Amino acid sequence: MPDNLERATLRKISWRLGALLFFVYVLNYLDRTNISIAKIEMQPDIALSEAAFGLGAGLFFIGYVLFEVPSNMILYRVGARYWIARIMFTWGLVSMAMFLVRDEWSFYGLRFLLGVAEAGLVPGVLLYLSQWVPAAHRARLIGVFYVAVPISTVIGAPLSTWLMGFTPWGLTGWQFMFLVEGFPCLLMAFVVLRYLTDKPSQATWLTEQQRTWLTTELAREDAANGSAGHRAASFRAVVKDKRVLGMSFAFFSMIIPLYAMAFFLPTIVKQLGTFTTTQIGWLTAIPYVFAALGMWLLARHSDRTGERTRHYVWPATAGVAGLVVSALNLTGSPVLALAGFTLAAIGCISTLPVFWAQAPYLLAGAAAATGIAFITAIGNIAGFVSPYMVALIKGNGPGLGNSAAAILVTAVFLAVAAGTMAAVGHRIGRRRTREPEPARESSPAP
């Protein structure tokens, strides 16, 4: 009976909250990365250099990082429902306003404002899910949320290129695309207000027995984490924790190749052959299809075994190999280059749920709000560094030689992320061995 109760409760949470947040993040990531598709036509239209595009793409993350921690602290106080809805509505407005870009300065300004508007969504959702799902099952539900990253590209790349084929009302194709893809965010803000529930105790869509089991389990786990000394609420105490700093550095290093692919893969695919804009969109989606599958399988296996570190390190190492293969075959074999990018996408993206499933062993309570936001803020600095760094290495030339050098640099960062997480996982493992959690009363759901 306890096993059935656990499974039924977690299934309801997955279908209600996991599915809703999945669609939220699909829209979020689409609005964050459709700039890479728009670049194909927007760059010549407004005479943007490669370096100017890289700077503008990266300025999004300056606004995002500056407001990340304050946003998560506000969410912790006012609740996820209102704050996530607010985030969605404001980013939808700014995303639609991207059709007003006329030169590099308006491009810079709107990209910065988009980052400010979106700040706090991802750490807010991660904090929110930690308040709803016991740690043993968290990678799977975080995987439902994060699978939106590859899915948004699988859907978004062909969709964006298709929308760019329309030029109504005197607009260019990229202007029309921004208007259409930003509008659903405004509508989804009202869906979030209607269906997102702040706390398990308020979940009338769970039975009384399910609510009792969930709140009891989360309270037991929260008390165990608190007694292990993970409750330091001050910002200074959180950022002095070596494991938090290690995860921050690892997240920064893994984000470098992730956003390098997000912003520049369509351009590189375009240079691999004579493809139409629509064909570029479909080819760009291929690596992300496999990344979505890898994420789902990896998260499920990690939850089933209870192991996190190796589930991160080995796929990330495979991603390093994929980036090297891509770099070495850009001018030789487009098929091998795309296969390498596919392996790289698996290494960069499928590991995200496993990465965040480590957080419960570091932080609890208010410290979790600060710590998760700090890790994502440091990681998202790479969102600024990555496109600008890659753009500078690539230059404005038509050839692929400098692109290969840029890809190899991102491979080094991913290798650093794998090594750092191996070290952090070892420290977490030693801490958990010294301070074991109380035995669970029921076995994990299959």
C-alpha positions in Angstrom: 0.0 0.0 0.0 2.7 2.6 0.8 4.4 1.9 -2.5 1.2 2.4 -4.4 0.4 5.6 -2.5 3.9 7.0 -3.3 3.6 6.1 -7.0 0.1 7.6 -7.3 1.1 10.8 -5.6 4.2 11.3 -7.7 2.4 10.5 -10.9 -0.2 13.2 -10.1 2.5 15.7 -9.4 4.3 14.9 -12.6 1.2 15.3 -14.7 0.0 18.4 -13.0 3.1 20.4 -12.2 5.8 18.7 -14.3 3.8 19.0 -17.5 2.8 22.6 -16.8 6.4 23.7 -16.1 7.6 21.8 -19.1 5.4 23.9 -21.4 6.6 27.0 -19.5 10.2 26.2 -20.2 9.6 25.3 -23.8 8.3 28.8 -24.4 11.1 30.2 -22.2 13.9 28.5 -24.1 12.3 29.2 -27.4 12.3 32.9 -26.7 15.9 32.7 -25.4 17.4 30.9 -28.4 15.2 31.9 -31.5 17.8 34.6 -31.9 20.1 32.0 -33.5 17.6 31.4 -36.2 16.7 35.1 -36.6 20.4 35.8 -37.0 20.4 34.2 -40.5 18.3 37.1 -41.9 18.5 39.8 -39.1 22.3 40.1 -39.2 22.5 41.3 -42.8 19.3 43.3 -42.5 20.6 45.5 -39.7 24.3 45.1 -40.6 25.4 43.4 -37.4 29.0 42.1 -37.2 29.7 38.7 -35.8 31.2 40.2 -32.6 28.2 42.6 -32.2 25.8 39.6 -32.5 27.9 37.7 -29.9 27.9 40.7 -27.5 24.1 41.2 -27.9 23.3 37.5 -27.5 25.5 37.5 -24.3 24.0 40.7 -22.8 20.8 38.8 -22.1 22.7 36.9 -19.4 24.1 40.1 -17.8 20.5 41.2 -17.0 19.6 37.6 -16.1 22.6 37.2 -13.6 22.1 40.6 -11.9 18.5 39.8 -11.0 18.8 36.0 -10.4 19.3 35.9 -6.7 16.9 38.7 -5.8 14.2 37.1 -8.0 14.6 33.7 -6.2 14.4 35.3 -2.8 11.2 37.1 -3.8 9.8 33.8 -5.1 10.7 32.1 -1.8 8.6 34.8 0.1 5.6 35.4 -2.2 5.2 32.0 -3.7 5.9 30.5 -7.1 2.5 30.9 -8.6 2.4 34.7 -8.7 6.1 35.2 -9.3 6.5 32.7 -12.2 3.3 34.2 -13.8 4.9 37.7 -13.5 8.1 36.5 -15.1 6.3 34.9 -18.0 4.2 38.0 -18.7 7.1 40.4 -18.7 9.4 38.2 -20.8 6.6 37.7 -23.3 6.3 41.5 -23.8 10.0 42.0 -24.2 10.3 39.0 -26.6 7.6 40.5 -28.8 9.3 43.9 -28.7 12.4 42.3 -30.3 10.7 43.1 -33.7 11.6 46.7 -33.0 15.3 46.1 -33.3 16.8 48.5 -35.9 20.5 48.6 -35.1 23.1 47.1 -32.8 22.2 49.5 -29.9 18.5 48.6 -29.9 19.6 44.9 -30.2 21.8 45.3 -27.1 19.1 47.1 -25.1 16.3 44.6 -25.7 18.5 41.6 -25.2 19.5 43.0 -21.8 15.9 43.7 -20.9 14.9 40.2 -21.9 17.4 38.8 -19.4 16.0 41.0 -16.7 12.5 39.9 -17.4 13.4 36.2 -17.4 15.7 36.3 -14.4 14.8 33.8 -11.7 12.7 31.4 -13.7 15.0 28.4 -13.7 16.3 28.6 -10.1 12.7 29.4 -9.0 11.4 26.3 -10.7 14.2 24.1 -9.3 13.5 25.5 -5.8 9.8 25.0 -6.3 10.2 21.3 -7.3 12.5 20.7 -4.3 9.5 21.7 -2.2 7.2 19.1 -3.9 9.3 16.0 -4.6 11.5 13.9 -2.3 15.2 13.9 -3.3 15.1 10.2 -4.3 12.7 11.0 -7.1 13.8 14.5 -8.1 16.0 13.8 -11.1 13.1 12.3 -13.0 10.8 15.3 -12.4 13.6 17.8 -13.1 14.2 15.8 -16.3 10.5 16.4 -17.3 11.2 20.2 -16.9 14.6 20.2 -18.5 13.7 18.1 -21.5 12.1 21.3 -22.7 15.6 22.5 -23.7 16.1 20.0 -26.5 12.3 19.8 -27.3 12.1 23.6 -27.7 14.9 23.3 -30.3 13.3 20.3 -32.0 10.1 22.3 -32.3 11.5 25.8 -32.4 14.1 25.5 -35.1 11.7 24.3 -37.8 8.9 26.5 -36.5 11.1 29.7 -36.4 12.4 29.1 -39.9 8.8 28.5 -41.2 7.5 31.7 -39.5 10.3 33.6 -41.1 8.8 32.8 -44.5 5.9 35.2 -43.8 6.2 38.9 -44.3 2.8 40.5 -43.4 2.1 44.1 -42.6 5.4 45.2 -44.1 7.4 43.2 -41.5 10.4 41.1 -42.3 10.3 37.4 -41.6 12.4 37.6 -38.4 10.2 40.5 -37.1 7.1 38.4 -37.6 8.7 35.4 -35.9 9.5 37.4 -32.7 5.9 38.7 -32.5 4.3 35.3 -33.0 6.6 33.4 -30.7 6.4 35.9 -27.8 2.6 36.1 -27.7 1.9 32.6 -26.2 4.0 33.6 -23.1 1.3 36.2 -22.2 -1.4 33.6 -22.4 0.6 31.0 -20.4 1.1 33.5 -17.6 -2.7 33.2 -16.9 -2.6 29.4 -17.1 0.2 29.4 -14.4 -2.0 31.6 -12.2 -4.8 29.1 -12.6 -3.1 25.8 -12.2 0.2 26.1 -10.3 -0.1 25.4 -6.6 2.3 27.0 -4.1 2.5 24.3 -1.4 1.6 20.6 -1.1 -0.7 21.4 1.8 -2.8 23.5 -0.7 -3.1 20.8 -3.3 -6.8 20.0 -3.4 -6.2 17.9 -6.5 -4.4 15.4 -4.2 -6.4 13.1 -1.9 -6.0 13.8 1.8 -4.0 10.6 2.2 -1.6 11.7 -0.6 -1.2 15.1 0.9 -0.4 13.6 4.3 2.2 11.2 2.9 3.8 14.0 0.8 4.0 16.6 3.5 5.3 14.1 6.1 8.0 12.8 3.7 9.1 16.3 2.8 9.2 17.4 6.4 11.3 14.4 7.4 13.7 15.0 4.6 13.9 18.7 5.4 14.6 18.0 9.0 17.4 15.6 8.1 19.0 18.1 5.7 18.7 20.8 8.4 20.3 18.6 11.1 23.2 18.0 8.6 24.1 21.6 8.7 22.8 22.6 5.3 20.5 25.4 6.5 22.8 28.4 6.6 20.5 31.2 5.4 23.0 34.0 4.9 24.4 34.6 1.4 28.0 34.7 2.7 27.6 31.3 4.4 26.2 29.7 1.3 28.8 30.9 -1.1 31.6 29.9 1.3 30.6 26.2 1.0 33.3 24.6 -1.2 30.7 22.2 -2.7 28.4 25.0 -3.7 31.4 26.8 -5.3 32.4 23.6 -7.1 28.9 23.1 -8.5 28.9 26.8 -9.6 32.1 26.4 -11.4 31.0 23.1 -13.0 27.7 24.7 -14.1 29.6 27.7 -15.6 31.8 25.3 -17.5 29.0 23.1 -18.9 27.0 26.2 -20.0 29.8 27.4 -22.3 29.3 24.6 -24.9 25.6 24.4 -24.4 25.0 28.1 -25.4 27.7 28.0 -28.0 25.7 25.3 -29.8 22.4 27.1 -29.1 23.5 30.4 -30.7 25.9 29.2 -33.5 24.8 25.7 -34.5 22.4 27.0 -37.2 25.2 29.2 -38.7 27.6 26.3 -38.7 25.1 23.9 -40.3 24.5 26.5 -43.0 28.2 26.5 -43.8 28.3 22.6 -44.1 26.4 22.6 -47.3 23.9 24.4 -49.6 20.8 24.2 -47.4 17.6 26.3 -47.4 16.6 28.1 -44.2 14.0 25.4 -43.5 16.5 22.6 -44.0 18.9 24.3 -41.6 16.1 24.4 -39.0 15.4 20.6 -39.3 19.1 19.7 -39.3 19.7 21.8 -36.2 17.0 19.9 -34.5 18.6 16.5 -34.9 21.1 16.7 -32.0 18.4 17.8 -29.7 16.1 14.9 -30.4 18.8 12.5 -29.1 19.6 14.8 -26.2 15.9 14.7 -25.1 16.0 10.9 -25.2 19.3 10.7 -23.4 18.0 13.1 -20.7 14.9 11.0 -20.0 16.8 7.7 -19.8 19.6 9.1 -17.7 17.3 10.8 -15.2 15.2 7.6 -14.8 18.3 5.4 -14.3 19.9 7.9 -11.9 16.8 7.9 -9.7 16.5 4.1 -9.8 20.1 3.6 -8.7 20.3 6.6 -6.4 23.7 7.5 -8.0 24.4 11.0 -9.4 28.0 11.7 -10.0 28.9 9.0 -12.5 25.6 9.7 -14.3 27.0 13.1 -14.9 30.6 12.5 -15.5 30.5 9.8 -18.2 27.9 11.4 -20.5 29.7 14.8 -20.1 33.0 13.0 -21.1 31.2 11.5 -24.2 30.1 15.1 -25.0 33.7 16.2 -25.0 34.5 13.5 -27.5 31.6 14.6 -29.6 32.8 18.2 -29.8 36.3 17.1 -30.8 34.8 14.9 -33.6 32.7 17.8 -34.8 35.7 20.2 -34.8 37.9 17.7 -36.8 35.2 17.0 -39.4 33.7 20.5 -40.2 35.6 20.7 -43.4 35.7 17.0 -44.2 32.5 15.1 -43.4 29.3 17.0 -42.6 27.7 13.8 -41.5 30.4 13.1 -38.9 30.3 16.7 -37.8 26.6 16.5 -37.2 27.0 13.1 -35.4 29.6 14.8 -33.2 27.3 17.7 -32.4 24.6 15.1 -31.5 26.9 13.4 -29.0 27.9 16.8 -27.6 24.2 17.8 -27.1 23.7 14.6 -25.1 26.7 15.4 -23.0 25.7 19.1 -22.4 22.0 18.7 -22.0 21.0 15.2 -20.8 23.1 15.7 -17.6 21.1 18.7 -16.4 18.6 16.8 -14.2 21.3 14.7 -12.6 23.4 17.8 -11.9 20.5 19.5 -10.1 19.5 16.3 -8.2 22.8 16.9 -6.2 21.5 20.1 -4.7 19.3 18.5 -1.9 22.5 17.1 -0.4 23.9 20.6 -0.1 21.2 23.0 0.9 17.8 23.2 2.6 15.3 25.9 3.5 16.1 29.6 2.7 19.7 28.5 1.9 18.3 26.5 -1.0 16.7 29.6 -2.5 20.0 31.5 -2.2 22.3 28.6 -3.2 20.4 27.5 -6.3 20.1 31.0 -7.5 23.8 31.6 -6.9 24.8 28.4 -8.8 22.6 29.3 -11.8 23.8 33.0 -11.7 27.4 31.9 -11.9 26.6 29.4 -14.6 24.7 31.9 -16.6 27.6 34.3 -16.7 28.8 31.7 -19.2 25.7 32.7 -21.3 27.4 36.0 -21.8 31.0 34.7 -22.1 30.1 31.8 -24.5 28.6 33.6 -27.5 31.0 36.5 -27.3 34.0 34.3 -27.0 32.9 32.0 -29.8 32.1 35.0 -32.0 35.6 36.5 -31.4 37.3 33.1 -32.2 35.2 32.5 -35.3 35.5 36.0 -36.7 33.6 37.2 -39.7 35.2 35.0 -42.3 33.2 32.6 -44.4 35.4 29.5 -43.7 35.0 26.9 -41.0 38.6 26.8 -39.8 38.1 29.3 -37.0 34.8 27.6 -36.1 36.7 24.4 -35.4 39.0 26.2 -33.0 36.0 27.7 -31.2 34.4 24.2 -30.8 37.6 22.8 -29.4 37.7 25.6 -26.8 34.2 24.7 -25.7 35.3 21.0 -25.4 37.9 22.0 -22.9 35.2 23.7 -20.8 33.0 20.7 -20.8 36.0 18.5 -19.8 36.6 20.9 -16.8 32.9 20.5 -15.8 33.2 16.7 -15.8 36.3 16.8 -13.7 34.8 19.3 -11.3 31.6 17.3 -10.8 33.7 14.2 -10.1 35.5 16.0 -7.3 32.2 17.6 -5.9 30.4 14.3 -6.0 33.3 12.7 -4.0 32.9 15.4 -1.3 29.1 15.0 -1.2 29.5 11.2 -1.0 31.9 11.5 2.0 29.5 13.9 3.7 26.5 11.6 3.3 28.6 8.6 4.5 29.3 10.5 7.7 25.8 11.8 8.1 23.4 9.1 6.7 19.8 10.0 6.2 17.1 8.1 8.0 15.9 5.0 6.2 13.0 5.5 3.9 9.8 3.8 4.9 8.8 2.9 1.4 10.8 1.9 -1.6 11.3 4.3 -4.5 8.7 4.1 -7.3 9.9 2.2 -10.3 
